[in-house]
Amino acid sequence: MQFAPGSYSSKACKEGSLSGHSKWASIKRKKAVNDQKRGQMFTKLIREITVAARQGGGSPEFNSRLRLAIDTAQNANMPQDNIDRAISRGTGELEGVTYEEVVYEGYGPGGVALYIETTTDNQKRTVAEVRHILEKNGGNLGAVGSVAWQFDRKGQLYVDVGQHDDEVVLEAALEAGAEDVVLMDSEFIVTTDVSSLDEVRKELKRAGMRASEAELAMIPQNTVAVLGSDAARLIKLLEALDENDDVQKVSSNADIDETLLAQAMS
C-alpha cells in the first residue's frame, strides 16, 4: 500500500507491497552485499562516482548526485581510497577511462518494458552485448523513446525497518516531503520527487533515520503480470543484464510471479 501526504497509518503500512520487479531489485541489491557479486557492485559504484564527479564536480557538498553515490558506496563498505580515486578520475586529477551514460529501451518476455541504463567506454560493444542478452532471453531492443514514456523518474530511499516503528517512519518521511512509503520485507522504501530526494534524506537523518541507500529510479506507471515460463525467462534476462559490467540499472514494468521470484533469488 502507498500513502499520500496527510493520509497514512502504521497499521496500513504493514500491508505495503511493490511490483514483482521492484521486489526482485530489492532482494538482488541485498544479496550483492553478501555474495561474490560484491566486486561487480564496486565496479558499478565506482563508475557512478566517476561520472557524477565529472558532471557536477568533486565536492559532494555541492553535487547531490555525487553525495548519493558516495553514501551508497560507503554503505556497501567500499574502501575510502577507492572512492577518492574515482572522484579524482572524474574531475581529471587522475588519468582514467572516460565513461558515457547511454540508455537502451526494449522489451522482455511477456511484452514487459525494459529501461536499461548503462555507463560505457565503448558504445558499440555495449549495444551489441545488450542486444545479444535480450535476443538470447526472449526480448528485443526497441527504438529510443519506445518505453521511457511508461516510467516516471523518482527518488527512493531505503530505511531499515528495525530502526523505528511504522508510524514514526511514516510521519517523518511524509512531513519531510516524501510522496509514498512502502514496507517491503525488512525495509521501508520511501519515494520522493527527484528534486526532493536529498532534502528528504537529510530530514530523515535529522530524525535519526539513516537510509541504507538512496537512488534515482524509474518507476512504472502501470505493471504487467508475468507468469509461468515468461516469468522464468524474464528473471534469467534480468540477471544476465545485471551481470554485465556496463549495465548500471534495469527498470521494468513487470509484476513477476512471486513463487518463481522467491525460487530464483533463494
N, C-alpha and C positions, 0 to 999 in steps of 0.2 A: 504494500500500500504506500502511496505517496501523499505528501502533505503540502498544502499551500499555506503561506503565511497567515496566521490568525486562526487556523483550523488544524488542531493536532491533538493527539492524546497518547500517553505512554502505553496504554493497553493496545491501541490500534497498531502501534509500531511493531509489536511482536508478530503481526500478520504480514509484514512487509515482504515484497518479493521483487525481483527484476527478471528480465527476459533470460532465456536459457543461455544466450551468448554472453550476457553480462556475468552470469554465474560462472560460466566456463572461464572467462577472462579473469575473474576474481580468484578462482581456485588456481589457475595457472600462475598468476602473479605470486601467490603464496608459496607454491611448490618451487618456483625458481630460486627462492631464497634458501631452500633446504636441500637441493639436489645438485646434480652435476651440471645443471644449466646456469649456475652462478656466474661462471666465466663469460658465457654468452650474454647474460644480463648486463655484466660490467661493460662489455663491448658496446652495447646499445646505449647505455647510460653515458659513457664517455663521448660517443658521437653526439648525443643530445646536448651535453655540456659544451662541447666544442662549437656546435652550430649556434647555440644560444649566445655564447660569448662573442662569436664573430658578428652576429646580427645586432646585438644590443649592448656590447661592451662587457668588460670583465668584472665589473662591480655588481655583485648581487643586490646591493642596496638600491641601485637604480635600474636593474634589469630583472623584472619579476620572473620571466621565463627561466633565466639562469638560476635564480634563487630556488625555484621549484625543482629544477634539475639537481641542484646541489643537495637539497633536502632529501630527495629520493635516493640519491647515491649514498648519502650518509646513513639513511635508514636501512640501506642494503649492506651496510658495513664496508663500503668501499674505502680503501686507504686514502687519507687526505692527499698524499703525494700524487696519486692518480688523478684526483680531482684538480689539483693545482696545475698539473701538466696539461690536462685537457683544456683548462681555461687559457693557459699560455699559448697553446696551439691555436685556439680560436681567435685570440687577439693578435696573433702574429709574432709574439715574443719568442716562440719556438717554431721551428720548421715542422711541417707535417702535411698530411693529406688534406685536400680541400673537399669537403662534402657538400652535396646539394640535396635539398629536400624535394622529393618527387612523389606525387600521389598517383596511384593507379586505381581504377574503378573496374569492377567486374561482377560476375555472378557465380554462385556456387550451386551445389546440388539442391534441388527443391526450388530453384529460382531465387534464392536469397541474394540480397545486395551485399557487395563487399567493397569496403573503402579501405584501401591499403596504403599506409603512409610509410615511405622509405627515406633513408638517408644514404646516399651513394656517392662514390667517387668515379663511377662508370655507369652512365645511364643505359647504354646498350646492353651491358652484362645484366643489369638488374631487371630490365623489362623482359629480357629473354628468359631469365630464371623465374620471374613471377608468372609469365605466360605458361611456361612448362609446368610449373606446380599446379596452376589452375586446370590446364587441359588434362593433366595426368589424373586429377582427382575429381573429374566431373564438372569442372567450371569453365569459364571463359573470360577473357579480357574484354572490357567494354570501352566505349568512347569516353573522352573527357566530359564530365557532367552527366553521365548516364545514370549514376546512382546518388551522387552527392546531395541532390535535392531531397532525398528521403531521410536525411540526417540533420540534426542541429548540433552545432558546436557548443559544448557546455564545460564548465569546470566541475571536477569531482574530487572530494576529499574522503579518505578512509580513516575512520576512528575506531579503535579497539573497543568492543562492547564492554570489556571489563573495567574501563576507566570510570564510568559514571552510569547511573540508571537512565532508563529511556527518556523520562520526562526532562531531566536536566540537559541531556544532549539535544533533544528536540528544541527545547526553549532557547538554548544558547545559539544553536545553528540558525533557527528562523529569525531570531532577533538580530543576528549578525547579517542577515540578508540572504540566506540560502533559499532556494526555490523548493527543494524537496529533500526529504530524509527517508532513507530506506534501510531497514535492518536485514542483513543477509548473513546468515551463519554467525560468525564471531565478530562482525564489524558493522558499523553504521556507514552507509555511503551517502555523503552529503553532496547534493547537486546545486550548482550555482550558475549564474550568468558568468560568461567569460570575464567580463570587466570586474566582477565582484569576488573572483576566486581568492586573490591574495588578501583582500580585506577580511573575508570570512575566515580564512586560515589564521590570520592574526588575532581576530576576535575569539576564535575557539581556543587559541593558545593562551590568551589573557584569562580565559575562563578555566584554564587548567586542563584543556583537552588537546593533546598532541596528535596531529594527524600523522599516521604512519606513511602516507603518500598523498600527494596532490598532483593532479594532471588535467590536461585539456583532453576531452573525449568527444567522440562523435556519437550522439545518442539517436537511435532510430525513432522516427515519428510514429511508426507502426511496426509490428512484428509479424513474421510469417512462421507458422508452425512447421517444424521439420521433424518427421518421424521415420522410423524403420531404417531401411538401407540408406536413404538420403541423409539421415542424421549421422549415421556411422561414417559415411563418405565425407560429410561436411566437417566433422571433428578431425578426421585424418587430414583434410585440406588445411584447416586452420592450424593444426600442429606443424604441418610442413612449411607453411608460410612463416610461422613464428620461429622456426629453426633456421631461417635464412638470416644471416647477419645484417643484410641491408634493410630488412623489414623491421621498422620500429614499432608499428602498431597496426592491428587489423580490427576494423569495426564491421559488424554485420547487423542485419535486422532479423536474424534467426531467433526463433524460440525453440531451442533444441530439446528433444525428448529427454526428460530428467533421468530416466533409468540408464540410457546409453551414456549420458553425460557423466553420471556417477561411476559407471564402469570404466570409461576412458580415462578418468582423472584419478582413479584409485591407485 
